[in-house]
Amino acid sequence: MSGLISRPMLLRGSAAAAALFAAGAMAQTVSPPDFSSNGVSWQTANGVEFQAVEGSPAPVANDPAHPYVSNAIAARTGGQPNYRISDLSNPNLKQWAKDVMKKDNDEVLAGKIGYTPGTSCMPAGVPALMEAGGPFYFVQAPKEVTIIMEGDHQVRHVYLDVPHSAKVKPSWYGESVGHYEGDTLVIDTVGQSTRTFVDNFRTPHSEKLHVIERWKMIDGGKQLQVHFTVDDPDTFNQPWQATKVFQRRQGTLQEEACAENNSQFAYHVPVAGKPDF
């Protein structure tokens, strides 16, 4: 899936899944790629934000007038950490989305906390989960691929070689179906709740959000790259593409509960004033 993809080429719902299933049935003549064995996990290798794809509209980025300083950057440089402010000059955003994001920007600049999924203990959705950085673990079975993020143990279920449901009920991670095309895992996701954001810049979306991901090992298996296309005709003027790269590392899934760390970074998790037992 290289080069810019126009909206007419992106089918939705059951038609999309059926088309991808047919392509997968013809393409899968070798063993599926192994993302999971020998204690493998995957940690972000090229920063948290999405990387733009040449020829595609760019993903939303930080407003250059308000440089983002993360906790890690602040610790290294002695600067003051702050929150992301989205760049509303992105021409691919529909006006309603810009209006929502401008209100959010203004409130953050006035002192409001800039919530992201990772700082609010909320499910991230797709593709925003990729910006969490990992580590991610894959469990590959004949009929399903399960993707687990260590942080708060968030889980995605990808059902293999089946079409989408006739009527998908919106949920945090929507409905993901997929198949293998040679050395690539292709995932088609629809039906995501509008409670999620598209990215760490708190970009909203409609229930028409449709994401296609292509996961493939590169650099001799040392890295895992996901190339994805985001289409939401109610939010973006055109579909857009981006990539993320994750580094192979050894390790087993550790326990990390977001709510247990709310005194540090998760700001609106309910906290009891006194023990109730």
C-alpha positions as semicolon CSV with decimal commas, in nm:
position;residue;x (nm);y (nm);z (nm)
1;M;0,000;0,000;0,000
2;S;0,245;0,262;-0,118
3;G;0,166;0,608;-0,247
4;L;-0,140;0,818;-0,177
5;I;-0,470;0,634;-0,155
6;S;-0,776;0,826;-0,272
7;R;-1,105;0,795;-0,090
8;P;-1,291;0,595;-0,360
9;M;-1,035;0,316;-0,320
10;L;-1,111;0,278;0,051
11;L;-1,416;0,057;0,091
12;R;-1,597;0,044;0,422
13;G;-1,769;-0,208;0,645
14;S;-1,834;-0,559;0,515
15;A;-1,735;-0,466;0,159
16;A;-1,390;-0,360;0,278
17;A;-1,337;-0,676;0,479
18;A;-1,458;-0,897;0,195
19;A;-1,220;-0,731;-0,049
20;L;-0,927;-0,763;0,190
21;F;-1,017;-1,124;0,269
22;A;-1,018;-1,210;-0,101
23;A;-0,681;-1,041;-0,149
24;G;-0,540;-1,229;0,149
25;A;-0,668;-1,565;0,027
26;M;-0,480;-1,517;-0,299
27;A;-0,164;-1,367;-0,148
28;Q;-0,093;-1,598;0,147
29;T;0,130;-1,868;0,000
30;V;0,404;-1,861;0,268
31;S;0,404;-1,894;0,646
32;P;0,270;-1,591;0,832
33;P;0,527;-1,357;0,990
34;D;0,616;-1,433;1,351
35;F;0,575;-1,124;1,569
36;S;0,539;-1,310;1,897
37;S;0,768;-1,604;1,977
38;N;1,083;-1,622;2,192
39;G;0,980;-1,357;2,442
40;V;0,954;-1,077;2,186
41;S;0,796;-0,738;2,252
42;W;0,805;-0,420;2,047
43;Q;0,896;-0,072;2,174
44;T;0,876;0,251;1,973
45;A;1,194;0,319;1,779
46;N;1,131;0,654;1,608
47;G;0,960;0,875;1,862
48;V;0,601;0,884;1,977
49;E;0,441;1,083;1,697
50;F;0,330;0,945;1,360
51;Q;0,572;0,978;1,070
52;A;0,429;1,136;0,754
53;V;0,428;0,948;0,423
54;E;0,547;1,128;0,110
55;G;0,260;1,217;-0,121
56;S;-0,004;1,191;0,153
57;P;-0,170;1,467;0,352
58;A;0,026;1,507;0,675
59;P;-0,104;1,390;1,012
60;V;-0,180;1,657;1,269
61;A;0,137;1,790;1,431
62;N;0,229;2,021;1,718
63;D;0,184;2,395;1,671
64;P;0,538;2,531;1,613
65;A;0,439;2,848;1,801
66;H;0,404;2,636;2,117
67;P;0,688;2,379;2,123
68;Y;0,602;2,062;2,312
69;V;0,825;1,975;2,609
70;S;0,768;1,623;2,742
71;N;0,867;1,511;3,093
72;A;1,167;1,331;2,944
73;I;1,281;1,639;2,753
74;A;1,232;1,857;3,061
75;A;1,440;1,620;3,275
76;R;1,717;1,626;3,016
77;T;1,717;1,998;2,944
78;G;1,585;2,154;3,263
79;G;1,289;2,302;3,072
80;Q;0,929;2,328;3,184
81;P;0,710;2,037;3,068
82;N;0,385;2,127;2,898
83;Y;0,107;1,980;2,684
84;R;0,070;1,935;2,311
85;I;-0,100;2,216;2,119
86;S;-0,234;2,101;1,783
87;D;-0,144;2,288;1,466
88;L;-0,477;2,398;1,320
89;S;-0,320;2,514;0,995
90;N;-0,337;2,153;0,874
91;P;-0,546;2,190;0,553
92;N;-0,681;1,836;0,573
93;L;-0,899;1,904;0,879
94;K;-1,268;1,981;0,836
95;Q;-1,382;2,305;0,998
96;W;-1,588;2,138;1,273
97;A;-1,278;1,949;1,388
98;K;-1,071;2,268;1,386
99;D;-1,338;2,441;1,595
100;V;-1,334;2,161;1,855
101;M;-0,954;2,156;1,863
102;K;-0,925;2,536;1,887
103;K;-1,146;2,536;2,195
104;D;-0,930;2,261;2,343
105;N;-0,608;2,446;2,253
106;D;-0,736;2,766;2,413
107;E;-0,832;2,584;2,733
108;V;-0,494;2,409;2,756
109;L;-0,308;2,737;2,701
110;A;-0,523;2,885;2,978
111;G;-0,415;2,614;3,220
112;K;-0,634;2,311;3,146
113;I;-0,472;1,968;3,144
114;G;-0,420;1,837;2,791
115;Y;-0,556;1,487;2,827
116;T;-0,424;1,205;2,613
117;P;-0,523;0,838;2,650
118;G;-0,200;0,760;2,835
119;T;-0,246;1,039;3,089
120;S;-0,612;0,972;3,159
121;C;-0,627;0,591;3,183
122;M;-0,870;0,580;2,893
123;P;-0,861;0,331;2,604
124;A;-0,669;0,488;2,318
125;G;-0,843;0,356;2,008
126;V;-0,680;0,316;1,667
127;P;-0,445;0,455;1,547
128;A;-0,380;0,653;1,869
129;L;-0,271;0,340;2,058
130;M;0,043;0,324;1,842
131;E;0,156;0,656;1,987
132;A;0,165;0,502;2,334
133;G;0,501;0,358;2,234
134;G;0,462;0,014;2,387
135;P;0,596;-0,228;2,468
136;F;0,347;-0,426;2,263
137;Y;0,306;-0,804;2,262
138;F;0,144;-1,012;1,988
139;V;-0,038;-1,341;2,044
140;Q;-0,091;-1,510;1,707
141;A;-0,345;-1,789;1,674
142;P;-0,504;-1,938;1,360
143;K;-0,827;-1,740;1,396
144;E;-0,720;-1,434;1,593
145;V;-0,428;-1,202;1,659
146;T;-0,430;-1,034;1,999
147;I;-0,224;-0,718;2,046
148;I;-0,150;-0,626;2,408
149;M;0,005;-0,304;2,531
150;E;0,189;-0,349;2,859
151;G;0,072;-0,014;2,994
152;D;-0,268;-0,075;3,157
153;H;-0,291;-0,404;2,965
154;Q;-0,496;-0,258;2,683
155;V;-0,597;-0,525;2,432
156;R;-0,695;-0,533;2,067
157;H;-0,859;-0,838;1,909
158;V;-0,805;-0,893;1,536
159;Y;-1,025;-1,167;1,390
160;L;-0,866;-1,338;1,091
161;D;-1,016;-1,421;0,752
162;V;-1,370;-1,307;0,833
163;P;-1,577;-1,009;0,714
164;H;-1,696;-0,729;0,937
165;S;-2,027;-0,774;1,116
166;A;-2,331;-0,656;0,925
167;K;-2,391;-0,393;1,193
168;V;-2,097;-0,293;1,410
169;K;-2,174;-0,149;1,753
170;P;-1,928;0,135;1,829
171;S;-1,669;0,054;2,096
172;W;-1,336;0,184;2,221
173;Y;-1,131;-0,022;1,974
174;G;-1,402;-0,089;1,720
175;E;-1,410;-0,411;1,523
176;S;-1,084;-0,529;1,366
177;V;-1,063;-0,803;1,104
178;G;-0,748;-0,904;0,927
179;H;-0,549;-1,144;0,716
180;Y;-0,190;-1,214;0,617
181;E;-0,051;-1,106;0,282
182;G;0,279;-1,290;0,265
183;D;0,501;-1,132;0,531
184;T;0,246;-0,864;0,622
185;L;-0,045;-0,859;0,868
186;V;-0,326;-0,644;0,726
187;I;-0,585;-0,510;0,974
188;D;-0,912;-0,333;0,886
189;T;-1,084;-0,145;1,172
190;V;-1,425;0,023;1,178
191;G;-1,685;0,100;1,444
192;Q;-1,481;0,307;1,688
193;S;-1,650;0,518;1,951
194;T;-1,619;0,894;1,909
195;R;-1,498;0,904;2,270
196;T;-1,150;0,822;2,139
197;F;-0,906;1,057;1,968
198;V;-0,712;0,991;1,648
199;D;-0,379;1,092;1,803
200;N;-0,203;1,257;2,098
201;F;-0,310;1,599;1,966
202;R;-0,667;1,514;2,067
203;T;-0,792;1,514;1,707
204;P;-1,160;1,407;1,710
205;H;-1,330;1,179;1,460
206;S;-1,673;1,064;1,354
207;E;-1,818;0,712;1,360
208;K;-1,708;0,680;0,996
209;L;-1,344;0,647;1,102
210;H;-1,185;0,364;0,901
211;V;-0,826;0,253;0,958
212;I;-0,624;0,002;0,755
213;E;-0,289;-0,110;0,899
214;R;-0,010;-0,312;0,741
215;W;0,235;-0,460;0,994
216;K;0,566;-0,592;0,860
217;M;0,908;-0,677;1,005
218;I;1,199;-0,482;0,856
219;D;1,575;-0,459;0,911
220;G;1,612;-0,836;0,923
221;G;1,343;-0,871;1,188
222;K;1,498;-0,618;1,426
223;Q;1,215;-0,372;1,371
224;L;0,841;-0,387;1,314
225;Q;0,686;-0,122;1,090
226;V;0,319;-0,034;1,064
227;H;0,203;0,162;0,761
228;F;-0,154;0,279;0,804
229;T;-0,424;0,473;0,624
230;V;-0,685;0,681;0,806
231;D;-1,011;0,768;0,633
232;D;-1,296;0,966;0,787
233;P;-1,481;1,176;0,527
234;D;-1,661;1,372;0,801
235;T;-1,335;1,480;0,968
236;F;-1,066;1,486;0,697
237;N;-1,080;1,624;0,344
238;Q;-0,872;1,329;0,219
239;P;-0,753;0,996;0,358
240;W;-0,402;1,024;0,500
241;Q;-0,117;0,784;0,562
242;A;0,156;0,757;0,823
243;T;0,402;0,506;0,966
244;K;0,543;0,399;1,301
245;V;0,845;0,180;1,367
246;F;0,896;-0,039;1,674
247;Q;1,221;-0,196;1,798
248;R;1,246;-0,564;1,888
249;R;1,329;-0,631;2,251
250;Q;1,326;-0,932;2,481
251;G;1,100;-0,942;2,781
252;T;0,785;-1,079;2,934
253;L;0,461;-0,893;2,993
254;Q;0,484;-0,692;3,315
255;E;0,200;-0,565;3,533
256;E;0,143;-0,192;3,490
257;A;-0,196;-0,060;3,606
258;C;-0,264;0,297;3,502
259;A;-0,497;0,370;3,794
260;E;-0,225;0,282;4,045
261;N;-0,008;0,564;3,912
262;N;-0,271;0,837;3,905
263;S;-0,084;1,050;4,160
264;Q;0,190;1,090;3,902
265;F;0,028;1,148;3,567
266;A;-0,331;1,024;3,532
267;Y;-0,528;1,326;3,633
268;H;-0,894;1,241;3,624
269;V;-0,904;0,887;3,755
270;P;-1,146;0,876;4,053
271;V;-0,958;0,868;4,383
272;A;-1,121;0,776;4,714
273;G;-1,070;1,029;4,992
274;K;-1,042;0,748;5,247
275;P;-1,033;0,368;5,239
276;D;-1,373;0,201;5,201
277;F;-1,275;-0,122;5,376
